[in-house]
Amino acid sequence: MTSYFMEVVGDTLRVNFATTDEGNPISAPGDRIVKDVQSLVRQLIASGQLPGGNLLKIHGRISLPASYTLAHELAHLYRAIAVSAPRLGAYIVVSSTTADYPFASRIDFHTNQVKQVPCATELSVPSFLVQLQGDVLYVQINQAVSVDGDQIVRDVKAQLQKLTDSGRLSGGNQLLKVNGRSTVLASWVIGLELAHRYGAIAVFDPKLGTPDLDSYIVAISHSPDYHVGDMIQVKCKPYKSAKIVLCGFKNTGKTVFRDGLKDAIRQREDAPDDFYVISGCPDGEGAYFSETAQRNPDLARQLKDEYKAKFTPEFAIGKAHDIEVIKNSLLLFDVGGKISPENELIMAQATHGIILAKSESEVSEWQCFCQKLHLPVIAIIYSDINANTDTITSESPLFTGTVHRLHRGEIVSHRPLIQALAKRLVEFVP
């Protein structure tokens, strides 16, 4: 059974992680996924379903290593390739040799209108950082800059061009490893720009690593020494990380609170560059959800329904492993709204806990659960949908208070309690 799904609909290649007949995601490691992606896209090309032409749009979910693989397989067939950006309700052109679809332009999901959106202000620093150290290309989203995906792809291409002009990104028959926090759009640009400069390109996959080893998946290869799907492990330096879980029952506003806290931390000058946020829930409300809901609620709901999975032991085991091997100095993640064996597996990987609740009885239940896991609780927050203001009753040693009106789609990063808690969390960075 393949781990991935592809379907050609008109000028669009629809992609997604495969599911069983019952709708459960098929659990597969990243190395198998890139093999399946390469095999599937080659079958579609051989059958004439991907004949090439002026434009191909990519819509759906895809892993970062698989983005490189798809980029390499399709680059020579189409004059322009555009990848979906749900937050914008548009496709972003990541590669183009035609004036019909300029690089970094947007193609509206519904109207297919092509539009170029200039950067609103002159950026003093790029939104995406690229550095070459030895045979590793380190990539990083610049948390200090908030821009849309079209600006990110411009900055990625410009950063790569600077390295090329300096003679550092000279290419060759050797293996290039790519490591760091990226986006799917950025990965397409890097893959398209570098696919034919190196003998092989391997992409860091934290899910396959261990606390002692970094794992890379070969995503592109022109070399007999490497094959797509090969896994390369490199010993890594010891690290310390603050992994903070946001827990509580459903309907407390955890997703809204998580995203507000994420934005508040990213706005801080003392926030670590590698601050990272993921979801430990299978509810389909990933990092994309809140921003998409603000721009296009109907699209957000559609994507949530597509991405939603069942909360199975397999999901919990996989998510717990993801959290265990993440090496970022500050990680924030939320979990589903139940006290369950699955959440026990996931939360056991946290170093600190935040409880979001509507009553003292709810707080008591989650405190007992955290005590069972020997997980120190650093904040207890009451969510009051009817309140008009935040209140902070204590900031240390236990942060406590009330946050008001966590309505879905509302921007809450400026709330006083969320700002104060963001400051507190940054203090936990090792």
Salt bridges, closest charged atoms under 4 A:
ASP11 OD1 - LYS57 NZ 3.40
ASP36 OD2 - ARG32 NE 3.41
GLU73 OE1 - ARG42 NE 3.10
ASP135 OD2 - LYS177 NZ 2.67
ASP148 OD2 - ARG106 NH2 3.24
ASP148 OD1 - ARG295 NH2 3.04
ASP150 OD2 - ARG106 NE 2.75
GLU193 OE2 - LYS157 NZ 3.86
ASP214 OD1 - LYS327 NZ 3.28
ASP230 OD2 - HIS227 ND1 3.73
ASP259 OD1 - ARG258 NE 3.27
ASP259 OD1 - LYS262 NZ 3.66
ASP270 OD1 - ARG268 NE 2.92
GLU285 OE2 - LYS304 NZ 2.51
GLU285 OE1 - ARG408 NH1 3.08
GLU291 OE1 - ARG87 NE 3.37
ASP322 OD2 - LYS207 NZ 3.93
GLU324 OE1 - HIS321 ND1 3.87
ASP334 OD2 - ARG258 NH1 3.19
GLU344 OE1 - LYS372 NZ 3.22
ASP390 OD1 - HIS404 ND1 2.52
GLU410 OE2 - ARG405 NH2 3.41
GLU410 OE2 - ARG415 NH2 2.96
GLU427 OE2 - LYS423 NZ 3.13
GLU427 OE1 - ARG424 NH1 3.14
